[in-house]
Amino acid sequence: MSGWKGRLLTLSLFAVAMAYIESATVVYLRHVYGIQDLLRDAPTQPDALTPIELGREVATLVMLGAVGALAGRAPAARWGLFLYAWGLWDIAYYVWLRVFIGWPTSLGDWDLLFLIPLPWWGPVGAPVLAAGMMMVIGAGIARRSEAGLPVRVDRTALLLGGIGTAIALYTVLAPALHALPGGLEAVGRARPTAFPWGLYLVGWGMVTLAGLRLAGWVRSP
């Protein structure tokens, strides 16, 4: 499948299959730690599995980046397809978890999203919203690049993307950041109580606008 549609289909199959493996691993981890409710049962202290889990998170990003690089025919297309694969993988991950264990029950369920460099906490709807945006923008950038059209990263896109990303990251890292002065033990015990959806949507909107500019759907002045 050397054509654009064939390569996109192959990449999509990889992302969905990889999401199956990722979600199966999380099911095993929930069983090992006896997790029924993440907010209540997630480990508060590092153990022998912690460095392995951190390595798995890094390996996941490396795999998505590698397959995006293999699928793309131009530098910008490779980056765009990495974003597309990441987004589809993330959405499929939650779909598989729903199939396996009936969770999440809603987009409002809290999830421990990531561990690097500190724990990320957020309702499932937040990463799903980001993943959908990544799929659309990533595919748009890749399609534009492979059509031979320029993908220009201007100052406005950089500012919007950088500031928006920082805002969105703060919303998921806030519990850990606020607990950080108390040390790593306090970070491990930190749990969210409410999610700042308004602030998150501001950051998400800024990143989305930056992506639309890169994909050529919003013209630079």
Secondary structure, 3 states (H helix, E strand, C coil): CCCHHHHHHHHHHHHHHHHHHHHHHHHHHHHHHCCCCHHHHCCCCCCCCHHHHHHHHHHHHHHHHHHHHHHCCCHHHHHHHHHHHHHHHHHHHHHHHHHHHCCCCCCCCEEEEECCCCCEEEECHHHHHHHHHHHHHHHHHHHHHHCCCCCCCCHHHHHHHHHHHHHHHHHHHHHHHHHHHHCHHHHHHCCCCCCCHHHHHHHHHHHHHHHHHHCCCCCCC
